[in-house]
């Protein structure tokens, strides 16, 4: 149909040219003779205003009325009204975006997961790979993340309400206020928008003096807001009803632009000049400016030549492409998908809406009136993916197509399988951190040093949560660090619990283990009755010095493990030095205990193999001596082994060569005494209460 219409127009044009009496002017372009008056009467079009600029449009934010405070986003008044009509609360304008593509800009997409988690992104493929649906373009934003004075950065914060690893507790919040909102992950830069509505592309035509003389050169000048794209220059002799092209596809270059035009040799009092801008040469203009009515007088000295058949091209008065096509799920049990788009034309006669399914081809489903910006598709089938596009129709041609937008109707009472069947939901979530440990930072009374181990998979950061009453609160975030220092505890708090979650671009993990801190210094520990009476005083002192922890304050006659003694050895080091150790990446695959990693980092302990630690193995007396000795070395304490007095234990030959000096040192410093006057028993496993006493004696001697 489009080809037929074009051929018909051309035939009418040629008929008019051949039948009419033509006057001639000097060539506008070298070697060309063109008619004085346009030879084909275009209809009077509403686009012929003096100036049309592309203005930025508001990007609206909405929130739910429930405690979850989820957010939705859109541009366009029709979509805004619909979202409000289904219960969302207007949460203001975040920023302003361009309604059309501009050189140096990128599309901003609205992606939705499970019909209610809304994400704005310039990289929709990443969101789609995580199970999101690309619901279309809401506008266009600069590639540059450096805002001008009229622009501002839009940030994204992430939070979970209420805390938990479930997918439906994740919320994204886009804003321009660079601050840490309570309960949110610290904001990330995502894109740049405008602070207020303003012209994002505007053509400004320089002043042209009236009283022109034919066949003279006229220097046309103009400027544009955004560089790139192409310029077309035209003129009219009937006050803007019809136009003839002077020059096409001129580069839109920096600064004030100029073109030297040789005026037609005519007498006319209704001359106008127009400068048009298009983002791409193959698309209609979306911004233009035209001069006031000018007067021109024929130059009598110019020789008039007999005309030849002119080379004439019809102007592209087809409407501009619609943009920002988006979909919204229907709000009732009625099977429907709502569609919204940006109308960028002043001269369309209507719109053609087309639809396809996953494996189908596009087919027209609706013809809509001019100026329409929304449509409700009620011919949809439950759980079916639909893809839409729309074009504007015009008298002399149709526009190009808009972007493609995806939609799916899901009946009320849906499940996740209805929305994205066969999707591996476990891939959405990062693995939970492990081995969270909390301790009072050395040299402080109420600052807590946290450290944890990264779980499997990629993460973008961590949420640190704290509980001092019945509920959890997010107190901070980190990006790459596997540690956090809490400096905000109230002085009255006696017990505090921590946990950490990993987050990626869309979701957060389950919580790590919980780490408890009791501020009970100077008070008596609660014993379970398993301790020996002779050890109770030393255990109490070790407890008050912070050399123990809850897991070893019970079952005192059980043999202490490698893991347990690692923890109290690290506490010994931190108490002696006032330094809180930050663990490094674990080389072991059988433990994630952060104190073991601290001990490994300090050189206090090694694994039984390169990747095994054997945390549950019982530790021998000689191994404890080695760990105590190395902890003192790491703390910078004197560790000289004396040659006298003689080391006269009968079973000293049972001490391993790598532990002999360390056992001698501990014995000389009254840390480890003999099990009898003649035996040291290096290979015997030690009860928990005796191990605590060894560490307490060490601190007492070297503090």
N, C-alpha and C positions, 0 to 999 in steps of 0.2 A: 504494500500500500504506500509506504514511504517513497519507494522508487517511482511508482506511478505518479504520485503527486509532484515529485521533483521534475519528471519529464514533462508533465502538463504545464508546469510553471515556465520551464524553458521554452516550450513551444509557443506559449502566449507571448513571452518576451521577444522571441525572434520575429513573430508576426508583427508585433508593435514596432520593432526597429525597422523592418523592411517596408512597412506601410507608411511610416511617418515621414515628415519633412524634418531632417536633422540639421541642427546648427553644429558648428565645431568649435573647439577651443584648442589651445596649445596643449601638448601632452602633459599630463600630470606626472606620469612615469615616463622615462625615456622611450621614445619610439611608439608611444600609444596615443591614439586619438579617442577621446571619450565624449559622450553626449553632454550637452549643457544641462538638460533636465533628466532626471531618472526616467527611464522608458518603461518601467513597470510600477504601477501604483500599488505599493504595499498598504495594507490596512493601517488605519491610525491605531497605534499601539500605546498602551499605558506606560510602557517602559521609557517613553520619550520625556522624562522629567529632566530638569537641568543637571541634576547630579544624583547619583546613587552610590552610596558607600556600604561596605560590609561592616556591620557592627557586631561586637562581641555579645554573647547571650549568657544569661545567668545559669550557673550550675547549682541546682537546688539540692539540699539535704533534708531528709525526713527521718523521724525517729518513731519508735513504737511508744504506746502509752504504758506498756508493761514495764516491770522492773528489769527486763532483759536489755532494754534500750538498744535494740537493733537499728540499723540505719539503711536507708535507701537513697538513691541518687538519680537525678534526671535533668534534662534540659527540655524546654518547650512547655508552653502553658497548658496545652491539652493533656499531656502526660502528667504534668503537675496536678491538675485538677482531678484526674482519675486516681492517682495515688492517694490523694487526700480523701477522696470519696470512699475508699475502701479501708479507712481507719488510721492511716499514717498521719503523724503530726508534722506540720511544717517546722523545720529546724533552721530555716534561713538560707541565705545564699553563701556558698563556700567561696566561689570565685566566678570569673567570667571566661568563656572559651569562645573560639571562633566557630561559627556555624558551617564553614566551608573549608576545604583544603587550601592552604597557602604554602608557597615554597618555603622549605625549612621547618615545616610543621609535621606532626604525626597525629594519627587518630587516637582518641581516648575512648576505650571500650567499656561497656558495662557488662560484667560477667556475674552470673548468679549460680549459687550452689543450693540444691534442694529447695528452690523457689523462695528462699528467704535470706540467704547470706549474700550480700551484695559487695562486689569488688570493682573498683575502677582501676584500669590498667592500660598501658600502652603496648603490652606484650600479651595479647589474649591467648596465644598458644600455650603459655605456661599455665594459665588458669584452667584451660580446657583439658590439659593433660592430668589435672588433679580432679577432674569430674565436674567442673563448672560448665555452664552453658553460655555461649557468647550471644548476648541479647542485642548487640548492635553498638553503633557509634553514638556517643552523646555530644561529641564536638571534636575540635582539633586544637592541639597545644604545641608550643615550640619544642624543637629537639633540645635546645639549650636549656640548662638548668640554672642559668645565671639570669635572674630577673632584672628588667629595667625599672626605672622609677615608677612606672605605671603598673608594674606586674608584681606578683608575689608568689612564693613557693607554696605548693600544697603538700602537706605531710600526711602520712598514714600512720595511725596508731592501732595496735591490736590488743584485744583483751578477751578474757573468758568470764562470763557471768552466768550462773555462779561458777566458781572454779571447778574444774574437772576436765578430763580428756575427751569428753564426748564432742563429736563434730558440731552439734547444734548449739554449743556454748561459745562459739567463736564469733567475734564481731570486729568489723573494720570501721574505723572512724577517720574520715578525711577532713582536714582542717588547715588553716593557715597560721595558727598560733603555735609557735615552736616552744612547747613546754611539755612537761611530763604530767599528763592527766592522771589523777589517782586511779589505780587499777588497770592502767594501760601500759603496754610496752612503749619504750621511748620512741618518739616519732622518727620516721624515715622520709627523706625527700622522695617525692614521686613524680611531680610534674609542676609546670609553671602556668599560671593563669593571670587574668587581669583583675585589678582591684575594683574596677567599676566598668560600666558599659561605655564603650568608646569605639571609634572607627578602627578596625584592625586592617582594613584595606580601603583606601580612598584615593581617587584620582582628582588632582587639582590642576585645572587648566589655567595657563597664564592669560593675562589680559590681552585682547586683540582690539586694536583701535578700529573704529568704523571709518568709512570713507576710503575703502581700498580701491586700487586700480588694477584692472585685469592684466594678465601676462607678467605681473611683477612677482618677485619672490617674497614670501611671507614666512618669517621664522616662528613656527609654532613651538610653544614650551609647555611643559607639564611636569608634575611630580607625583609619586605614589608613596604610600605608607610602607608597603612591603615590597622588596625587590624580587625579581624572578617573574616567571610567567611571560606573557606576550602582550603587546600593545597593537591596537588597530586604530587608524585615523580615518575619519569619514567627513563628508560635507553634504549639506542639503541646501537646495535653492527654493524650497517651499515651506520654510519656517519649521523644519523638522518632521514633516510628514514622511518623506522619502529620503534616502541617503545613498551616496555613491562612495565606494571605498577609495581612499587616497593611497594608503600603505597598510600592509598587513604583516603580522608576525614579527614586529619589531621587538628587539630584546628590551626588557624592563630593567634598566641599568641604574646604578647608584646616582644620587644627586638630581639636579634639575635636568630634564631630558628635552631634547630639541629635534625638530624636523623641519627642513627647508622645503616649503611647498610652493610650487609655481601656480599662481592663481589662475582660474579659468578666465578667459577673456569675454566677460559678459557684463551686462548691466542688470543688477538685481538688488532688491531692498530686503530680501528675506533669507539671506545667507546665514547658515549656522555651521559650526565646526564641532565635531564630537571626537573624544579620545576614549577608547574602551580598553578595559583590562580583562584578560582571562588567565586563570591559573595554568591551563594547558591549552596549547594551540588548537586542539581538536574539540574544545568545549566552548559553549557560549560565554559571553562576557557576564561577569557578575558585579563589576564596578565600572562606572563611567562618569564623565562630565562633559557638558556641551556649552558652547559659548552663548552669549546673548545674540540677538538678531543683529546682523551686520549689513552694511551697504557696500556694494561694489559697482564701479563704473567701467564700462568697456573701453579698452585702449584702441582708439581709431587708427593708430599707426601699424597695427598688427595685420598682416596679410591673412585672409581667410582661405583655407584649403578645402577642396571638395572632400567630404568625409568618406572614409572607408568603413566597412562593418566593424563596429567597436568590439573590443574584448570586454565583456561585462560580466561581473559575478554578482549574484544575488547576495545580499547581506544575510548573515546568520542571525535571524531573529527568532530562532527556536528558543524555547525556555531553558533556563539553567537547570542543572541536575538537582533533584531533591537530595537531601543529605540527612545524616543522623537518624536513620531508620532504626527503631528499637521495638522490642516486644515486651509485653507484660502478661503474666498468666491471668486467666479469668478469675474473678473473685467469688464466683458462685458455682452451684452444681451445673449451671448451663455450660455446655461445651463451647468454649470460646477462647480466642487469643486476641488481645488488644495490640494494635500497631499504632506507632506514632512516628512522625518524620518532620523534617524542616523543609518548608516551602521557600525556595530561594529565587523564585520568579515573580515578575509582576504581570506576565503576559501569557501564562498557560491557559489552555482551554479546559483542562481536566487532568486526571492521573489514571494510569493503568497500573494496577497492582497484580503482581505475579507471584506464584507459589510453587514449590516443589517439595518432594519428600526426599529421604536419604538417597534413594536410588533412582528417582524420577527426573524428568525434565521440567523446566519452567513452563507454566501455562497461566494465562490471565484468569483471575478469579473475580475481579471487580473493576468497573469503570467508575471513577469518582469525579465529582465536580471540581471546578477551579477553586483554589484557596483551601482545599481540604488538608488537614494535618493529622487525621486519625481515622482508624477503621477498626471494626470489630469483626473478626473472622469467626463465624458460628458454624462453619462446615468442617470442623476439625474432628478427629477421632482420638479417643483417649490413648495416652502413652505413645503417641506418634510424633517424631521429630519433623517439624516443618521449617522450611527456609523461604524467606520473602525478599523481594526487591520491588522497587517502584520507579516509574518514569513519569515525567510531566509531558502532556501533549500540547502541541501548538498549531497555529494556523499554517505555518510554513515548515513544520518539522517538529519532531519530538526531541526531548532531552535525552541524555544518557541515563543509565540506571544509577540508582542510589547504591549504597553499601548493602551487603546481604546481612540479614538478621535472622537468628534462629529462635524458634518458639516451640513449646510443647504444653499441651493441656494435660493436667493430671487431676483426676477426679478427687473430691474430698475423701480424706481417710487414706491417703497415699502412704506408701512405705518407701524407703530409700531404693529398694529394688525397682519400684515403679519409675523412679526418676532417672536413675543411671544403672540399669540392670547389668549384672556380670562385672561390675566395677570392683576392683580390689581396694576396699576401703582402708585396709591396713597400710597401704602405700601412702595414704594422705597424711598420716601422722608420724612425726619423728619419734624415735625411741626415747623412753624416759631416761633421764640421768640416773646414775647409781652412785652408791658409796658416799652419800652426803654426810659430811661431818661438820659439827659446830663446836667451837671452843671460844672461851673468853680471850680476846686478843691480848697478847702480852703487853704489860705496862698499862692496861686499862681496867676499869671496873665493870663497865656496861657496854663495851663494844664487842660484837660477836663476829669472829672470822669464820666464814663458810667456805667449804671446798667440796667439789664433787667430780665425778668422772663422766665423760661424754658417752652417751649411748650410741648405738649403730645408726648409720645414715647421716644425711646432711641436715644441718640446722642453721637458722639465721640469728639465733640468740636464745636467751634464757630468761624466764620469769622467776623471780625470787619471792616466795610467799612466807608470811609470818603469822603465827597465831599466839596471842597472849590472853585471849578470852575464848569464846566459843566459836568464833568465825575466823576464816583466813582472810588476809589482805595481801595484795601485791605491794611490796615495798621497794622494788627496784628491778632493773634489767641489766643484762650484760650482752655483749655481742660475741666476742671470741674467748673471753675470760671464763675459766672454770672455777672462779672464786668470787666472793663478794664480802665486803665488810659492812656490817650493819652498825651504824653510829647513831641510830635514832630511837633507841629503847628508852622508855620512861624509867626514871630512877626507882619508881615503886614496884616495877615488875620483878617478880620472884621466879617465875617459870616461863620459858618461851620455847616454842617449837617452830621449826623451819622445814620447808620443802621447796623443791626446784622443779620447773618444767621446761622442756625444750620447745621452741617454736620454729616453724618455717614460714613461708610466704602466706600460708593459708590456715594452718592449724597448729595446735599445741599438743604436746605429749601428755600421757598420764604423769602423775606426780612421782617424784623420786621417793626414796625412803624418807621418813621423818627423823629429824635430829633435834634432841631435847637438850636444853641448858637450864640447870637449876642454880640460882644464885644463893648458895647456902654456906658460904665461907664463914668459918667461926662457929658453926653449929655442929652438933653431933650427928653422924650418919645413922640411918636406920639399919640395924643389923638383922639378918634373918636367923641368927642363932647358930650358924654353922661355923663361926669363927672360934679360934682358940682364945682363951682368956688372956694368955700372955702376949698375944698379937694385937689385941683390940686397941691398945693405946697408939701403937705405931700406925695401924690402919686408919684410925681416926685422924691422926696428924697428916698422913698422906692425903686423906680425903680433903681436909681443910686447905692443904697446899695445892690442890688441883692436880694431883699426880695419879688419880684414879678416875674411873668413869663408871656409869651404872652397870654395865655388863660384867664387871669384875667385883662388884660389891655384893656378891652372893655366892653360895656354894663354895666357901673359901677353901675347903679341903680338896676340891677338884684340881686336877693337874692343869696348869696354865698352858695355853696354846701359843704357837708362834704369833698368831694374829694379836692375841690379847697382850702379849709382852711387847710387841711392836708399838701398840697404842700407848702404853705407859712409858716406854722409852722415849717416844716423841714428846710426850707431855713433860718428861724430865728435861729434854733439850730446850723446849720452849720456855719452861719455868726458869732454867738457868740463864738463858740468853735474853729473854724478853722479846724474842722474835717469833712471830707466827709463820710457820712454813707453808708455802703454797705448793701443792703437789704438781707433778708433771704427768704426762701421758703414761698410762700403765703398760709395762712390758709383759704383764702376767695375764693369762686367760682364765685363772681360777680364783681371782679376787678383784674387787673394785674398792676395797677399803682405802679411803684417802690417807689414813695414818700409815698404812703399809707403804703407800706411794711416797709419803713424806720421808719415811725411814729409808726407803730405797734411794731417794734423791740425796739424802744426807750421807749415804754410805754406811748407815747403821746396820743394814741387813741386805742380804742378797737372796736370790731365789734358789730353790733346790736344783732348778735347771734354768735355761735362758728364758722360758715362758711359764714356768710353774713356781708358785710360792709355797704351796701346801699350808694354807693358813690354819687348818684344824689339827695339824700335827702338834704333839706335845713338844715342849722345848726342854733341852737338857741344861744342867747347871753350867756347863762350860760355854754353851751357846749364849746364855744370859750374860755371862761375864764378858764375852766378846761384844755383845750389843751395848752393854753399859760402857765399856771402854771406848767404843767408837762414838757413842753419844757424847762422852766427855771430850773426845778429840774434836768432834764437829763444833762443840760449844767453846773451844779454845781453852779448855782447862788443862792443867799439867797432867801428863800421863806417863811420867818416867817410872820404869820398873826397876826397883832397887835390887842390887845383888845380894844384900844382906837384910834381914836375917835369912838363914838357910830355909829353903822350901822343902820341908822334911816329911811330907805326907807319903805314906807307904804306897798309895795307889796313884802317885803322880805320873807313873808310866802309862796310865790309862788316858791321860789328857792328850788330845790331838795336838800335833806340832803347831797347827795354825791357831791354837787357843792357849798355849802354855803361858806366854807372857801376860795375856789378859787375865787368866785365872790367878797368876801370881800377884798381879796388880790389885785385883779386887780383894784378895786375901790380905795383902799388906796394908790396905786402906780400910780394913774392918768392914768391907761391904759384904763379902761372902766368907763366912767362917767355915771351919771343917765340920763334917757331920759327926766326927769323933776326934779325939786328940791325934789320931794317926791317919784319918781318911778325909778326903775332900769330895769324893763321890762325883766326879765330873760328868758321868753319863746318866745320872739319876734325874728323873723328871721332878719338877717342883710344884707344890701346891700353890694356889693363887695367893693365899695370905702370906706365904714366905716370899713370893716374887714381889708383892707390894712392899714388903719390908726392905728388900734389897734396894729397890728404887728410892725408898724413903731415906735409907742410910746414905745412899750416894748423894742425894740432894743435901742432906744434913752436913756432909763433909765438904761439899764443893760449892755451896750457895754463896 
